[in-house]
Amino acid sequence: MRTIVIIPTYNEAENLPELVSALFALPLDLSVLVVDDNSPDGTGQIAEELANIHPDRIHVIHREKKDGLRSAYLTGFKTALQMDAEALVQMDADFSHDPAVLVEMAETLKSCDLVIGSRYISGGAVDDAWPNWRKGLSAFGNNYARTILNVPIRDMTTGYRMWRADAIRGMPLGKVKAKGYVFMVEIAYLAYCLDYRIVEVPIYFADRKLGKSKMSIMISFEAAWRVWKVLIDSCGMRRKGKAARLG
């Protein structure tokens, strides 16, 4: 299955070379699409250097400014589909998502439309070193989104996902309005509304070891109120009594 891993980057110069190396060591037919938001630390230039070494496996999109996850992923999805991808992966550049899990995700995708790397099913976890307030905030955010949107997906906010290309083609991406981390909630909700076959596999979400995190408490609070907007904007697609088909 020809797989394209879409990696939005902003100041990930320390992580990107190691991540690419780890991805290419996997027994999968995959290539990498870096979507860089004009990182001041030179991430975009490093991506180009890697692309020169692996011209058939690394592709780079340079954007003029930092414009959020929604814009980065919508650009990445469009480009990956034009490259005839059969599967698309969303993942962070900071090793919080273990590349090795992609092997299990690829196998699981053979029988579904979307595989979610989940911290909140049996076998999943967040970094042991996280303080209790951060663990509580993350768990609350997921439960909050699940409750408001009334969906059985355990991890609505995870950024580690693998999609069938046809599933992305079937999504009304032009209507997706959420920006930032709520984008993850909205597209998961839309996949559920469209009755896509969704399976969650457990992951251990490790804290980044290099670079600076983009997450903050203010971002989390903003995400909380924007979940209601996702509900309102997607009301026409909401299921009407259908049973969920989660694995």
MORAVEN-V733265 format. One record per run of one state. SS is the DSSP state (@ for helix, = for strand, . for the rest). FROM is the first residue (numbers start at 0). TO is the last residue. If there is no record, write none. Layout:
ss->(SS:SS)
from->(FROM:FROM)
to->(TO:TO)
This chain:
ss->(.:=:.:@:.:=:.:@:.:=:.:@:.:=:.:@:.:=:.:=:.:@:.:=:@:.:@:.:@:.:=:.:=:.:@:.:@:.:=:.)
from->(0:2:9:12:24:29:36:42:53:57:62:67:82:86:90:100:111:113:118:124:126:131:149:160:164:169:172:175:181:193:197:202:203:205:216:233:234:237:245:246)
to->(1:8:11:23:28:35:41:52:56:61:66:81:85:89:99:110:112:117:123:125:130:148:159:163:168:171:174:180:192:196:201:202:204:215:232:233:236:244:245:246)
